[in-house]
């Protein structure tokens, strides 16, 4: 089953859902998890220098037997060490991953480059121009961070990956407005947090109501996770998610086959989510 893609502002395309190698796989051997993800339908693998597992992400790709051209690989720039640049850091990542080029390279955390963001962005542009990455973008950027690099950018970010779910949707509108203005794809991590980190919240009955309707319409099972992933897919959001279970991985990829939410259901998710403000990844990225 092919994974639908989203168009990027540089002419490239990105699979709308990615398998993340952070969270539970942080500093862990990701070989088997990556192979499991690929074997069960994922084509986009989301890594980072900070996760300290790029070698095993690459090993998982090799173990899968998939050709490089069938996969989309993302990595992210960590805090620069003395004498290091975004380019030399990416060259190190490419060696660890065992590939010649990534598809997407993101600045991971803006506060790690305070006072240097403009120069770092120019170095990111050089990485793209030199063919070390097809696309460049950012992660955890707020409007002020985006405006800072856009002052010097000749290539705007293609993606901004942020914590995104209905309980932060209302608070994200300023950054999403900047995304729309510059054609930046919004990418979500922690998108299923209302289900796994905030059980008992006001969204629970709403998700169940929509899930039951979708299941009846489809004539086969639909999960709570598919409801939230479908909401994000319909918003044109790039979803980064993860699981150690083959059945759950297949479920995530299968979201594209779930019937669409109605506009009323989309509104209900967003209105209900706005009743509560809950961030789950505050300490490091704030």
C-alpha positions as CSV (number, residue, x, y, z in Angstrom):
1,X,0.0,0.0,0.0
2,X,1.5,3.3,-1.1
3,X,1.6,6.2,1.5
4,X,0.1,9.5,0.3
5,X,2.4,12.5,0.1
6,X,2.3,16.2,0.9
7,X,3.8,18.8,-1.4
8,X,6.6,20.8,0.0
9,X,7.3,24.5,-0.9
10,X,10.6,23.5,-2.7
11,X,8.9,21.2,-5.2
12,X,9.6,17.9,-3.3
13,X,7.1,15.7,-1.7
14,X,7.0,14.0,1.8
15,X,5.0,10.9,2.9
16,X,2.3,12.3,5.2
17,X,3.2,9.9,8.1
18,X,6.6,9.1,9.6
19,X,7.9,6.5,12.0
20,X,9.8,8.4,14.8
21,X,12.9,7.0,16.4
22,X,12.9,9.4,19.4
23,X,10.8,8.9,22.6
24,X,10.9,5.1,23.4
25,X,13.9,4.6,21.0
26,X,15.9,7.5,22.4
27,X,19.5,6.3,22.8
28,X,18.3,2.8,22.0
29,X,19.1,0.3,19.3
30,X,16.5,1.1,16.6
31,X,17.4,-1.6,14.2
32,X,14.5,-3.9,14.7
33,X,12.0,-1.2,15.3
34,X,12.9,0.5,12.0
35,X,12.8,-2.8,10.1
36,X,9.4,-3.6,11.7
37,X,8.1,-0.2,10.7
38,X,9.3,-0.6,7.1
39,X,8.0,-4.2,6.8
40,X,4.5,-2.9,7.9
41,X,4.2,-0.1,5.5
42,X,6.2,3.0,6.7
43,X,8.4,4.7,4.1
44,X,9.3,7.8,6.1
45,X,11.8,7.4,8.9
46,X,12.2,10.4,11.3
47,X,15.6,10.5,13.1
48,X,17.8,13.0,14.8
49,X,21.4,13.5,15.9
50,X,20.1,14.0,19.5
51,X,18.5,10.6,19.6
52,X,22.0,9.0,19.4
53,X,20.7,6.1,17.3
54,X,21.4,7.1,13.6
55,X,23.7,4.1,13.1
56,X,20.9,1.7,14.1
57,X,18.3,3.6,12.0
58,X,20.6,3.0,9.1
59,X,21.0,-0.6,10.1
60,X,17.3,-1.1,10.1
61,X,17.0,0.3,6.6
62,X,19.6,-2.2,5.4
63,X,17.9,-5.0,7.3
64,X,14.6,-4.2,5.6
65,X,16.0,-4.8,2.1
66,X,14.2,-1.7,0.8
67,X,16.1,0.4,-1.8
68,X,17.1,3.9,-0.7
69,X,14.8,5.3,-3.4
70,X,11.7,3.8,-1.8
71,X,12.4,5.6,1.5
72,X,12.3,9.1,2.9
73,X,14.8,9.8,5.7
74,X,14.8,12.8,8.0
75,X,17.4,13.8,10.5
76,X,17.8,16.8,12.8
77,X,20.6,19.1,13.8
78,X,21.7,18.9,17.4
79,X,23.6,21.6,19.4
80,X,26.7,22.5,17.5
81,X,30.0,21.5,19.1
82,X,33.1,23.8,18.9
83,X,34.2,24.1,15.3
84,X,31.2,22.2,14.0
85,X,28.7,23.6,11.4
86,X,25.3,22.3,10.2
87,X,27.1,20.9,7.2
88,X,29.8,19.0,9.0
89,X,27.2,17.7,11.5
90,X,25.1,16.4,8.6
91,X,28.2,14.8,7.0
92,X,28.7,12.9,10.2
93,X,25.0,11.9,10.2
94,X,25.2,10.6,6.7
95,X,28.2,8.4,7.6
96,X,26.3,7.0,10.6
97,X,23.1,6.4,8.5
98,X,25.2,4.9,5.7
99,X,23.6,7.0,3.0
100,X,24.8,9.9,0.7
101,X,21.8,12.2,1.2
102,X,18.9,12.7,3.6
103,X,15.5,13.8,2.3
104,X,14.9,16.3,5.0
105,X,17.2,18.0,7.5
106,X,15.8,20.1,10.4
107,X,17.2,22.4,13.0
108,X,15.9,20.5,16.0
109,X,15.7,23.1,18.9
110,X,16.1,26.8,18.2
111,X,17.3,27.7,21.7
112,X,20.4,25.6,21.1
113,X,21.5,28.1,18.5
114,X,20.6,31.4,20.3
115,X,22.3,34.3,18.5
116,X,23.4,32.0,15.7
117,X,20.1,31.1,14.0
118,X,20.6,33.2,10.9
119,X,24.1,31.7,10.3
120,X,22.9,28.2,11.0
121,X,20.1,28.7,8.5
122,X,22.5,29.9,5.8
123,X,24.5,26.7,6.5
124,X,21.3,24.6,6.2
125,X,20.7,26.3,2.8
126,X,24.3,25.3,1.8
127,X,23.5,21.7,2.7
128,X,20.6,21.7,0.3
129,X,22.5,23.5,-2.5
130,X,25.3,21.0,-2.2
131,X,23.0,18.0,-2.4
132,X,23.5,16.6,1.1
133,X,19.8,17.0,1.7
134,X,16.8,17.4,-0.6
135,X,14.9,19.7,1.7
136,X,15.5,21.7,4.8
137,X,13.3,22.8,7.7
138,X,13.0,23.4,11.4
139,X,11.5,21.9,14.6
140,X,10.0,23.4,17.7
141,X,10.1,26.9,16.2
142,X,7.8,29.6,17.4
143,X,6.8,32.6,15.2
144,X,9.8,34.8,16.4
145,X,12.3,32.0,15.5
146,X,10.7,31.6,12.0
147,X,10.7,35.4,11.5
148,X,14.4,35.6,12.5
149,X,15.6,33.1,9.8
150,X,13.1,34.3,7.2
151,X,14.9,37.7,7.3
152,X,17.9,36.1,5.7
153,X,16.5,33.0,4.0
154,X,16.8,32.5,0.3
155,X,15.1,29.1,0.8
156,X,12.3,29.1,3.3
157,X,11.8,26.2,5.7
158,X,9.8,23.4,4.1
159,X,8.6,21.9,7.4
160,X,8.3,22.9,11.1
161,X,7.9,19.9,13.4
162,X,6.1,20.8,16.7
163,X,4.0,19.3,19.4
164,X,0.6,19.3,17.9
165,X,-2.7,17.7,19.1
166,X,-6.2,19.1,19.9
167,X,-5.2,20.3,23.4
168,X,-2.6,22.7,22.0
169,X,-4.3,23.5,18.7
170,X,-5.8,26.8,19.8
171,X,-2.4,28.0,21.1
172,X,-0.6,27.1,17.9
173,X,-2.7,29.4,15.6
174,X,0.0,32.1,15.5
175,X,2.7,29.7,14.3
176,X,0.3,28.0,11.9
177,X,-0.5,31.4,10.4
178,X,3.2,31.9,9.7
179,X,3.3,28.4,8.1
180,X,0.4,29.3,5.8
181,X,2.0,32.6,4.8
182,X,5.2,30.9,3.7
183,X,3.9,27.5,2.5
184,X,5.6,25.7,5.4
185,X,4.2,22.2,6.2
186,X,3.2,21.8,9.8
187,X,4.5,18.5,11.2
188,X,3.2,17.0,14.5
189,X,4.9,15.0,17.2
190,X,2.9,13.8,20.2
191,X,-0.3,13.9,18.1
192,X,-1.9,11.0,20.0
193,X,-1.1,12.5,23.5
194,X,-4.8,13.1,24.3
195,X,-5.2,9.3,24.1
196,X,-2.1,8.1,25.9
197,X,-1.1,11.0,28.2
198,X,-4.4,12.7,29.0
199,X,-7.0,9.9,29.5
200,X,-10.2,11.2,31.0
201,X,-10.1,14.6,29.2
202,X,-13.0,16.2,27.4
203,X,-12.0,14.8,24.0
204,X,-12.5,11.2,25.1
205,X,-16.3,11.0,24.4
206,X,-15.9,13.1,21.2
207,X,-13.3,10.7,19.8
208,X,-15.4,7.7,20.7
209,X,-18.5,9.2,19.1
210,X,-16.6,9.9,15.9
211,X,-14.8,6.6,16.0
212,X,-18.1,4.7,16.2
213,X,-19.6,6.7,13.2
214,X,-16.5,6.1,11.1
215,X,-16.5,2.4,11.9
216,X,-20.2,2.1,11.0
217,X,-19.5,4.0,7.7
218,X,-16.5,1.9,6.9
219,X,-17.9,-1.5,7.9
220,X,-14.6,-2.5,9.6
221,X,-12.8,-1.5,12.7
222,X,-11.6,2.1,13.3
223,X,-9.4,3.0,16.3
224,X,-9.2,6.1,18.5
225,X,-5.7,6.7,17.1
226,X,-7.0,6.7,13.5
227,X,-9.6,9.3,14.4
228,X,-6.9,11.8,15.6
229,X,-4.5,10.8,12.8
230,X,-7.3,11.3,10.3
231,X,-8.0,14.7,11.7
232,X,-4.4,15.7,11.2
233,X,-4.2,14.2,7.8
234,X,-7.2,16.2,6.7
235,X,-5.5,19.4,8.0
236,X,-2.5,18.7,5.7
237,X,-0.3,17.9,8.7
238,X,2.8,15.6,8.5
239,X,2.4,13.1,11.4
240,X,5.3,11.6,13.3
241,X,4.4,8.7,15.4
242,X,5.8,5.4,16.7
243,X,5.0,2.0,18.1
244,X,6.7,-1.3,18.9
245,X,3.7,-3.3,17.7
246,X,3.2,-4.4,14.1
247,X,-0.6,-4.3,14.4
248,X,-0.5,-0.7,15.6
249,X,2.0,0.3,12.9
250,X,-0.3,-1.2,10.2
251,X,-3.2,0.7,11.8
252,X,-1.4,4.0,11.5
253,X,-0.5,3.5,7.9
254,X,-4.1,2.4,7.2
255,X,-5.4,5.7,8.4
256,X,-5.5,6.9,4.7
257,X,-8.3,4.3,4.1
258,X,-10.5,5.5,6.9
259,X,-13.5,7.6,5.7
260,X,-13.1,11.4,6.1
261,X,-14.3,13.3,9.1
262,X,-17.1,15.7,8.4
263,X,-16.4,19.4,8.8
264,X,-18.7,19.3,11.9
265,X,-16.5,16.5,13.4
266,X,-13.3,18.4,12.6
267,X,-14.8,21.5,14.3
268,X,-16.0,19.5,17.3
269,X,-12.5,18.1,17.9
270,X,-10.9,21.5,17.7
271,X,-13.6,23.2,19.9
272,X,-13.4,20.5,22.5
273,X,-9.6,20.5,22.5
274,X,-9.6,24.2,23.1
275,X,-11.4,23.7,26.5
276,X,-8.1,22.4,27.9
277,X,-4.5,23.5,27.3
278,X,-2.1,20.7,27.9
279,X,1.5,20.4,26.6
280,X,3.5,17.3,27.3
281,X,6.9,18.1,25.9
282,X,7.5,21.4,27.7
283,X,10.8,21.2,29.7
284,X,13.3,20.6,26.9
285,X,11.7,22.4,24.0
286,X,10.3,25.5,25.7
